[in-house]
């Protein structure tokens, strides 16, 4: 699994667990939004703040930090963007390999 760096914004703090929107830019500069319950996003602190959206790397073009990486959000947690997309292309500099089990 890979993790895409994102910003977390609380949409509904009254829900338990809280409803959170993860925001990040894809490799084309478009804002990508994914909405789910707080525990699905790995964050260092409680939202709002920085977090991670998990997915499965499908392919990579180029090398180093400037490689373009296609990530399936559908695996492992069945995530989709608010536009209904299951796959996003991001820069390698915004992705890390998960050390979580």
N, C-alpha and C positions, 0 to 999 in steps of 0.2 A: 504494500500500500504506500502511496505517496500522499503528502500533505501540501495543500496550497495555502500560502499565507493570506490572511484576510482580516478585515475589520469587522467586529461584531457589534450589532446595534440591537437593543432590546425593543421588540415590538409590543409585547404584552407581558409586563412584569407580574401581573395578577394571576397568570396561568402558572400551574405547577406541573412540570418544570416550565420556566419562562420560555416564551416564543421569541426566537432570535433570528435576525437576518444577518447572514454572512455576505460581505461585499468585497469584491476584488476585481481587478482589471485583467481582461484576457490579453493575448499577445497582439491583438489588433487595437488595443486601447479602449475597448468597450467595457462599461461597467456590468459586471455579472453579479446577480443576487440569488442567494439560496436561502430559503426559509425553512426552519425546523425547530424542534425543541432544543434547549440549551445543551444537554449532554452530548448531542451528536457532534458538536464542534469542540475540538480540543483547544482550550485556552489556558494561558498561564494564570489568569485571574478570572473572577466572575465578569460577565459582560456588563457594560460595554468595554471594548478594548480589542487587543489583537488576539486572533485565534487561527485555527487551521480547518480547512475543509478536506476531508479524506476522499481518496478515489484510487483508481487503478490506472497505472500508466499503460497506454495503448501503443504509442510509438513516439519516437524522438527524431528530429531532423536538426543537424548541425551539432556543434560541440560546445562545451563549456557553459557559461552562464547565459550565452545568447542562443542556446539551442531552443527550438520550439518543441514543446512537449504536449501531446494530446492525452487528456485524462478523462476516463469514464467516471462520472459522479454516481452512476447507477450501481457500481460495485465498490465497496461492499454494503453500502447503507441505503441504496435505492433513492439517492438524492437526484433532484432535477433543478434547473434554474427556474426563476420566475417566468422565463420565456418558454419553458417546457423542454429545454435542451438537456440531454444526458451527457454530452461530451463537450469539453472546452479545450482550447489550445492556450497555453500559458508559457511564459519564459521559464527556463530552467532555474534562473536565479530566484524565482518565487516558489519553488517546489523543494521539498525535502523528503527524504525517505523516512518513513515512520519507524520508530524504535519500539512502538507500543505493540502488544500482541494482538 
